[in-house]
Amino acid sequence: PRSTLFPYTTLFRSGLSLEDGLTPLQAAFRKHHALQCGFCTPGMLTTAHALLTDEPDADKARIREVLSGNLCRCTGYIPIVEAIYEARTAYAARDKLPGKGG
């Protein structure tokens, strides 16, 4: 099955998932209704996580540029961009933790 291509434990180690609740990025997607049918959600979350891990201060133009390779037919991208923009705060705070280089 496809689920074996991306092991479950990898989600925890990469910061894409928590054992007990939503990550700040997932919570922002929920708050902004940035998911509807769910088809594009894994790609959007993975792309957003990679962007914010490297560039926690990304502006909306940069977010749109990075998302340009992901297709969504339901949301019109505005809620997705808003969710990612809001999640920047959590990634910036995480970047300032001791040992994270910030």
N, C-alpha and C positions, 0 to 999 in steps of 0.2 A: 504493500500500500504506500501511497504518497507520504503518509505521516512518518514513515521511517527515513525519509530523505532529510528531515530537519528534526533531529532528536529533541524530545521534550525538555531534557535537562539543559540543552543549549539555550533555550529561551530564558531560563533563570540566570545562567551565567552571563548572558549578553545584556541583561537588563530589560529585555522585551516583555518579561512577565514576572509576576510575584506569586508566591504560594498563597497569600492571603489577601486578595483584593486586586484592584487595578493599579497599574503604574500611573504616574502623572500624565503620560502621553495617552494612555487608554482612557483615563478619566476625562481628559480634555476632549477626546473624540466623542465620548458619550455626552458630555455637557453641550457641545456644539452641534450635536446630531450629524456628525461627520461620517456616519456610516448608515447605509440603508439596506441594500440587498446583501452586502457583505462580500461581494465578488472581489472588489479591489482592496478591501481593508487590510489583508496581510501585507500586500505590497506597499501600501501607503504607510502602514505602521513601521515596517522594516526600513523603508527609505527615510522616513522622518527620524527614526531612531539613529540611523547612521549619520544623517545630516546634523542633528542636534548634539550628537556625541562629539563630532568634529568641529562644529560651528554653533555653539549654544547661543550666539548673538545674531544668528541669521535673520535678515529682515524678510518682509513678505515677498519682495521681488525674488530674493534668493530661494525662498521656499518654493515659489511657483516654478522657478527654473529647474530646481532639483526634481520636482514632481512631474515635470513635463513628459517623462517616460512612462508614467503610470496613467492608465485610462480609467475613468469613472463616468458612468452614464447616468447616475442617479442624483448626485449632490450638486453638481455644477462647480465643484472645487472650493467655493467660498468657505463653507463650514470646515473643510479639511485644512485649508490654509489658516483659518482662525484658530483651530484646535492646536495645530503645530506651533503657531506663534505664541499661544498661551503657555504651552509646555516648555518653552525656552527657559522660563524662570527656574523650573526644577532642574534642568540640565546645567544651567549656569551655577546654581547652588551646589550641585553635586561636583562640579568641576573645581570648586573652591575648597573641597574637603582636603584634609592633610593627606599627602601622598598622591594626590591627583594632578599635581603640577600647576594648580591655580592659585 
